[in-house]
Amino acid sequence: MSKFKGKKVLIVGFGLSGVAAARYMTKQGAKVTVTDMKQKSELQASVNACADLKLEYELGKHNNKTFHTAELIVVSPGVPLNIKPLEEAREKNIPITGEIELAAGELEQPLIAITGTNGKTTTTILVGEMFAADAKLAYVGGNIGKPLLDFVNDEHKAEAVIAELSSFQLDITEKITPAAAVFTNLEEDHLDRYPDMHAYSQSKKRLLKACDRNTFVVLNYDDPNVARFAEETAGRVIWFTKRDPMLIGGTFAENFCGCYYRPATREIVARVTGKEEIFSLQQFRLFGDHNRENLMAATAVALAMGVSPKAIQSVINSFRGVPHRLEFVRRKDGVYFFNDSKATNVMSVRKSLEAFAASPIILIAGGKDKNQEFTPIGNLIRNKCKILILLGESKEKINRSIGDFAETYLVGTFEEAVLLAYQKSRTGDIILLSPGCSSQDLFRNFEERGDYFKKIVSQL
């Protein structure tokens, strides 16, 4: 009999993970109540998805009494953990968990958990493609719009579960033991939710602390914030780096286990399984150092988990990237348009700008402020961008930080930004949407923003 049978379970937040949690808890025989600050009309898709379930709804507000009388609270990752009803529930020692932990408790398959500030999704999709190319059935989900509980609810078959995990998901996850954990990088982000970088870092380290001595822990040597994790884990460390270990020297070179990039021949050298493997990047289509880092991280964990080198090379040759991540849209009148709507923090803008060698860039940036500083990329803007077009609630703040580094325009609408960029462009220019901010001031999410950009560009 399920340990949740007959229990009063409150689900806070009714997006994708909330729906998955509702389906799971109902199946377990729990008495489920769903609460969300949004009105029913805003949540109609979720309500429709659960039409066959016996649920109680408290929408448009939170009822403190419902929180106080719950026996278990399942929180969606988009819900801040410092809201008063949750704090009061915590004081009453009411258990609080999340969808990821519920799913992890049901998994018999090895869990490959992938986190970091940037590159999580691309790395996750790459690993999934590598498993598929090797005829290994894997479920790919998590923070990419596919709740892990869907895997449990629908009784999928798989040899492994590959999950992208955000800091928000990790905040409400206590008990998981991954077979492998990948940390792509750790840079300033989400400072509208966390008080400082230390708090954000501690959130990511929750995954590190979940690793045991059998866990493969894949770390970015070139990111000091991630590299120091090696000193804090009992797991088996596997590195990825753009530098030749022999040039780093010392015990790092002697004991190197991982992947590194050889730029002269455009190859990844992998020493993970006790045998050296060489992977050619001659047919790898993605731009930028950051995508080579993502590829090395994916290659390292795939090899560790038993994927064949042949399958990995086939994915390197065929992978076309993930939408909204430095995605080529079209070429018109000699002008190249790129959609990087997923660039929701300053460092992701930096990496996108660095991906282009010499072409003049017209950068479209701005959106919902995340309490970030744009000053660190000022000199890069000066060197790379001929024009800077700013929009959204953060445009004035960004202008004060870096407006003097390029010819700058502040606009009122998204359409105006794209049309102005095109009017100001010349043959050979790149028009790059890389906002450096979240999208919720003008759009529901970064996907909607990127799709709208592509729609406008297609109509030019």
FENMOZI-V331150 format. One line per field, one symbol per residue. ss: DSSP state (H for helix, E for strand, - for the rest). phi: phi as a letter, one per 40 degrees, with the letter a starting at -180 (. if undefined). psi: psi as a letter, one per 30 degrees, with the letter a starting at -180 (. if undefined). Layout:
ss=???
phi=???
psi=???
This chain:
ss=-------EEEEE---HHHHHHHHHHHH---EEEEEE---HHHHHHHHHH------EEEE----HHHHHH--EEEE--------HHHHHHHH---EEE-HHHHHH-----EEEEEE----HHHHHHHHHHHHHH----EEEEE---E-HHHHHH------EEEEE--HHHHH--------EEEE-------------HHHHHHHHHHHHHH-----EEEEE---HHHHHHHHH---EEEEEE---HHHH-HHHHH---EEEEE----EEEEE----EEEEE--------HHHHHHHHHHHHHHHH----HHHHHHHHHH--------EEEEEE--EEEEE------HHHHHHHHH------EEEEE--E------HHHHHHHHHHEEEEEE----HHHHHHHHHHH-EEEE---HHHHHHHHHHH-----EEEE----E-------HHHHHHHHHHHHH--
phi=.ccccgccbbbbgbccccccccccccccgccbbbbacccdccbdcccccbccbcbcbbbgabcdcccccccabbbccccccccddcccccccgccbabcccccdcccbccbbbbbicbgccdcccdcdccccccfbcbcbagcbgbdcccccdcfcbacabbbcbcccccdbbbbbbccabbbcaabdafccbbcacccccccccccdcccbccccbcbcccbdccdccdcbbccccbcbacbcdcccggccccbdbibbbbcdbfbbbbbbbgbcbbbcbdbccccgdccccdcccccccccccgccdccccccdcbcbgbdgbfcccabbfgbbbbbbdccbaccccdcccccbcbccbbcbbhiccbgbbcddbdccddcbbcabbbagcccccccccbcccacbbbbcbcdcccccdccccbdgcbbbcacgacbccbbcacccccccdccccccc
psi=kkffkfkjkkkjkhaeeeeeeeeeeeefgljkkkkkflleffgeeeeefgfgljlkkjlflkjeeeeffkfkkjkkffkkfgkeeeeeeefghkkkaleeeeeeffkflkkjkkalelfeeeeeeeeeeeeefghjkkkkabgggjkffeeeeghlklflkjkkkleeeffgjeikjlekkkjeljlklhgfekfleeeeeeeefeeeffkaffkkjjkjffjeeeeffffgkfljkklklfkkeffeaafeeegkjaklkjeegilkkkiegfkkkkkkgegkfklleefeeeeeeeeeeeeeggkkeeeeeeeeffkgakkgjhkkelkkhgkkkkjhffiglefeeeeeeffkdfkkkjkjllbkkghlkfefgeeeeefekekkkklafgeeeeeeegfffljkkklfleeeeeeeeeefllkflkjjjiegllfffflelfeeeeeeeeeeeff.
